[in-house]
Amino acid sequence: MTINVYTEQTPNPATMKFMVNKLLINGSEDFATKESAESSPFAKELFKFNFVNGVFFASNFVTITKTDDAEWSDIEAILKEFVKGAVEAELKIKDAAEEAPNFEGTETEIKIQQILHDYVRPAVEQDGGAITYKSFDEGVVTVELRGSCSGCPSSTITLKSGIQNLLQRMVPEVKDVVSEAL
C-alpha cells in the first residue's frame, strides 16, 4: 500500500493536521510534552525536531503543534516526509494495546459520555483535536479539549454553541458545559 500524506490547516494557527490514507489509531493519544512521549516511538521521533511542540494522534491523522519561532512554510514538507516514512515503517503510536471506550458513572453520565463519543468526538477530530469527558456535577459537564482544540480561539464557540446545545437537547439534566484548562 502506498502511503499518501496531505496536510490540512486547523482553526489553531500553531497546529497542522497531517492526514494519511491509513487508520493509525482507534481513539486518540495526546503528547503535549517531549517527556509525555516516552511511551510512543512515533511521537518520540517527532519531538526530536526542535520545532515540534506537541503531537496528537487520532484515527487517520497526526496533529503537530509547532514552536512559535517556526514557520509552516519552512517545516511542512519535512514533517510530511517524516510522517509518510514513519507510517510506512509502522512506527508504533503506543506500546500498549488500545482499549474500547469504557463508560462509567450514573445513567446520565454514561449517556453524556456516549453522546460525546458518538457525535462530538468525530467532529472535533475533523479539526485535528480531541475531547475527553471529565465529570458531570450539578448540571455542569466538564470536558478537556486537546490537540488543535487546546488553546484554539474558536474552541469556546464550539463548546458553547455546538457541544452544550447538543447535550442540552439530548440530556435535559445538562445546564452548562465547561472546559478544563490543561
C-alpha positions in Angstrom: 0.0 0.0 0.0 1.3 3.4 -0.9 1.0 5.9 1.9 -0.2 9.3 1.0 0.1 12.3 3.3 -1.7 15.6 2.9 -1.9 18.5 5.2 -4.9 20.5 6.4 -4.8 23.7 8.3 -6.7 23.7 11.6 -8.5 26.6 13.3 -5.4 26.9 15.5 -2.6 28.6 13.6 0.1 26.8 15.7 -1.1 23.3 14.6 -1.4 21.5 11.4 -3.1 18.2 10.6 -1.2 15.6 8.7 -3.7 13.2 7.2 -2.8 9.7 5.9 -4.7 7.1 3.9 -4.5 4.5 6.7 -6.0 4.1 10.2 -3.3 5.0 12.7 -5.2 4.5 16.0 -8.6 3.7 17.4 -9.4 6.6 19.7 -6.7 9.3 20.3 -3.4 9.9 22.0 -2.1 13.3 23.1 1.6 14.1 23.8 1.7 17.7 24.9 5.3 17.5 26.0 8.5 15.7 25.0 8.5 13.9 28.4 5.0 12.5 27.8 6.1 11.0 24.5 8.4 8.4 26.1 5.8 5.6 25.7 5.3 6.4 22.0 8.0 5.6 19.5 6.2 7.7 16.8 5.8 10.8 19.0 9.3 10.5 20.5 10.8 10.7 17.0 8.7 13.7 16.1 9.9 15.5 19.3 13.5 15.1 18.0 12.6 18.0 15.7 13.4 21.2 17.7 10.3 22.9 16.1 7.8 20.3 17.4 6.0 21.5 20.5 3.1 18.9 20.7 1.9 15.8 19.0 -1.7 14.4 18.9 -2.9 11.3 17.1 -6.5 10.3 16.2 -7.9 7.9 13.6 -6.0 8.7 10.4 -4.1 11.8 11.3 -1.4 13.3 13.5 -1.8 17.0 14.5 1.5 18.6 15.1 1.9 21.8 17.2 4.9 23.9 16.2 7.0 26.2 18.3 6.3 30.0 17.9 9.6 30.6 16.1 9.0 28.1 13.3 7.1 28.8 10.1 4.8 26.2 8.4 6.3 27.1 5.0 9.7 26.0 6.3 8.8 22.8 8.1 5.6 21.4 6.5 7.4 19.4 3.8 9.9 18.0 6.3 7.2 16.8 8.6 5.1 15.4 5.7 8.0 13.3 4.6 8.7 12.1 8.2 5.1 11.1 8.8 5.0 9.2 5.5 8.2 7.3 6.4 7.0 6.6 10.0 3.6 5.2 8.8 5.3 3.1 6.1 7.7 1.7 8.7 4.7 1.1 11.0 6.3 3.1 13.8 4.0 2.5 16.9 2.0 5.3 18.4 1.6 3.4 21.7 3.4 0.5 23.2 0.2 -0.8 24.9 -2.9 -2.1 23.1 -5.8 0.3 22.6 -9.0 -0.4 24.5 -12.6 0.1 23.6 -14.3 3.0 25.4 -15.4 2.0 28.9 -18.0 4.5 30.2 -18.6 4.7 33.9 -20.8 6.5 36.3 -24.6 7.2 36.7 -27.0 6.5 33.9 -26.9 10.2 33.0 -23.0 10.3 33.0 -22.9 7.2 30.7 -25.4 8.8 28.3 -23.3 12.1 28.2 -20.1 10.1 27.5 -21.8 8.1 24.8 -23.0 11.3 23.1 -19.6 12.8 23.3 -18.0 9.7 21.9 -20.5 9.1 19.0 -21.4 12.7 17.9 -18.9 15.2 19.3 -15.6 13.3 19.0 -15.7 12.7 15.2 -16.5 16.4 14.6 -13.7 17.6 16.9 -11.3 15.1 15.2 -12.1 16.7 11.9 -10.4 19.8 13.1 -7.4 17.9 14.4 -8.4 17.8 18.1 -10.0 15.6 20.7 -12.5 15.9 23.6 -12.3 13.9 26.8 -15.2 13.7 29.3 -14.1 14.7 32.9 -17.1 15.0 35.1 -20.8 15.8 35.5 -21.7 17.7 38.7 -24.9 19.7 39.4 -25.8 20.0 35.8 -22.3 21.0 34.6 -20.4 18.8 32.2 -16.6 19.3 32.4 -14.6 18.2 29.3 -11.0 18.5 28.3 -10.1 19.8 24.8 -6.8 18.6 23.3 -4.8 18.6 20.0 -5.6 21.7 17.9 -8.6 22.5 20.2 -6.3 23.2 23.1 -5.9 27.0 23.2 -7.8 27.5 19.9 -9.7 30.8 19.6 -12.8 29.0 18.2 -12.9 26.3 20.8 -15.2 28.4 23.2 -17.7 28.8 20.4 -17.6 25.0 19.6 -18.0 24.3 23.3 -21.0 26.6 23.9 -22.8 26.6 20.5 -22.2 23.0 19.4 -21.5 20.7 22.4 -23.6 22.4 25.0 -26.6 22.8 22.7 -26.4 19.1 21.6 -26.1 17.8 25.2 -28.9 20.0 26.4 -31.2 18.7 23.7 -30.4 15.1 24.3 -29.8 15.1 28.1 -32.2 17.6 29.8 -30.2 17.5 33.1 -27.3 19.3 31.4 -27.2 23.0 32.2 -23.7 24.0 31.2 -20.6 22.7 29.5 -17.1 23.9 30.6 -13.6 23.1 29.5 -10.9 22.2 32.0 -7.7 24.1 31.3 -4.6 21.9 30.7 
